[in-house]
Amino acid sequence: MAEMISEQEFHVRADAALESLQKTLGDFADREGFEVELQGGVLNILFEEPTEARFVISPNSPVRQIWISALVRSYKLSWSPDRHAFVLEGDTLATLVDRLIHTQLGR
């Protein structure tokens, strides 16, 4: 079971995770033709090709999770002290988002 962290610690870790993800995706987004925007603590990934789509990645403070809405589904990642990352079923935030992007791009 995921360890419940304080709200303040959650905000620090969630902000850092989303900022890191934005930086990591920058060059890939430029090469593949999609946009990555971090505004108000919410990361949006916008696609025009092969079909128009938007992934929304946002912190959910009350439950201390990062939620992803992508590919007509939602994903809820909790903090893992062992992995020092937000995870869902073994996937870190970065790994899961990478897989979702590749699915969207048809790869």
N, C-alpha and C positions, 0 to 999 in steps of 0.2 A: 504494500500500500504506500502511496505517496506521502511524504512528510508535509504537514501543513506548516507553511512558513508565515511569518508576520506579514501584514499588509504592506508595510514599508519595505521589507526585504523583497517581497513579491514585485513591487513597482520598480525597484532598482534592477532586479534580475530580468524582468520582462522588458524594460526599456533597453537594457544592454543587449538582450537577445534579438530584439527587433532591429536595433541599429546595426548590429553585427550582420544580421541576415541581409539588410539593405546593402551594406558594403560588399558582402560576398556576391550578391546577385548583380551588381553594377555592370561589370564587363560582359557577363553572360547575357544580360538583358540587351545590351547594346548590339552584341553579335546576332542574337536571335530575334530582335525586333519587338520586344515587349517592354513595358514601362514598369518601374518600381517607384512608388511614392510613399514616404513616411510623413504623415500629417496627424497631429493631435494624438500621437501614441498609437495610431492604427497604420499598418502597412498594407498598401493596396498593390496588387500586381495586375496590370492591365494588358490584355491581349487583343489584337485586331485580327491576327491570323493564327491558325487556319480558320478559327471562328472567334467571334467577339466573346470575351469572357473577362470576369473580374474575380480575383481571389482576394478575400479580406482576412487579414490576420490581426487579431486584436486581443488585448489582455482583458480578462474578466476577473476583477478584483475580489468579489464576494466568494468565489470558489477557488481563487488563486490558480487559475489556469490560463493558458493562451489558447484561444479558439481560432480555428481556421474554417472559413466557408469557401469551398472550392469544388468544382465538378459536381454540383448539385448534392453536396454532402457536407457535413460538419465534422470536424476533428477537434478533440479536446485534449490538450497536452498538459500534464502536471509536472511540477518540479521534481527531479530525481537528484537527491544529494549525492548518490553514488556516481552518477554520470555527469554531475554538475551542469545539467541542461534540462530543458523542458522536453519530455518524451511522451510517446504514445506507442504502446505495444513494441517497445524496443527501438523505435525510430526516434531520433532527435528531431527537433524543429527543422534544422537545416536539411537533414536527410529526407524527411517527409515532404518538405516544400520542393526540394529538388525532384523527387519522384512525381509529385503532382504536376510540376511544370513540364517535365518530359512527357507525361501522359497527355497534357493539353496540347503540346506541340506535335504529338503523334509519333513519339520515339520510344 
